[in-house]
Amino acid sequence: NELILAIRQTKKPVIMSTGMSTKSEIGKAVDTLAARSGWDYNNFALLACTGAYPANIVDLNLERLNTLQELYPNIPIGYSGH
């Protein structure tokens, strides 16, 4: 949480990769960043990814893109690959 608070203070755009993070951890990170004064969802994106490298196609869990979009409809969602 300290790292996210420090990032928030920079007021720079954030691209957050969510690999190996739980829904709860992602939610806490989004909530922490959203607490910033002047919050703008256009300056933030969440990327779905896997921690495995090299990753097999079956391990990519691309359905997570839909899950993140449903949870955070105002935040751009993308994919991060190796």
N, C-alpha and C positions, 0 to 999 in steps of 0.2 A: 504494500500500500504506500510506503514511503516513496518508492520509485514513481508510482503513478501520480502522487501529489507533486513531486518535483517536475514531472513532465507537464502536468497541468499548469504549473506556474510559468512555463515558457510561452504559453499561449500560441504555440505552433501547431500546425496540422498533425494529426496522429493517425498512423496506420498500425493497427494492433492485430498481430497474428494470434490466433486462438488455439493453435496446436497444443495438445496435452492439457488444456484448461477445461475445467468443468463449467457447466452452465452457471453455477453459483459464482465461481471465480470471475467469469466474464461479466456477469451482472454487477458484481461489486466494482469491477474496473470501470464499466460504463457509468455506474452511479457516481463514482468518484470523479470522473472526468466531467460528467454533466453538472456537477456542483459548481463548476467554474463560472464566474460572472461573465455574461456575454456569450454563453455557450452557443455554438453553431454546429449543428449536425453535419454541415457541409465540410467541416474541417476535421472530420473523423471518419474512419472506415474500419470495419472488422473483416479479417481474412480467415477463412476456414483453411486448415491445413492438417497434415499428419506429421507426427514426430518421427516416423519411420523413414529411413533412407538406406538404400533405395526403397521406394514404396511400391508394393504390388497394387494393381488397379483395384482389386477387391478391398484393399485397406484404405483407400482414399476417403471413403465415407462422404461422397459428394452430396448426399442428402442433408448434410449439416448446413449447406448453403441455404436450403429452404427453411430449416429450423431457425437459423440466425435471422433470416429475413422476417419470419413470423414474429420472433421475439423483439426485434428492433426494426420496425418498418420505416423509421425515419433515418436510419443509418445506412450508408452504402455498404453492401456486402460483396466480398470477392473471394478469390481462391489464391492461395500461395503455394506454389510447388517448389520442388528442389531443382 
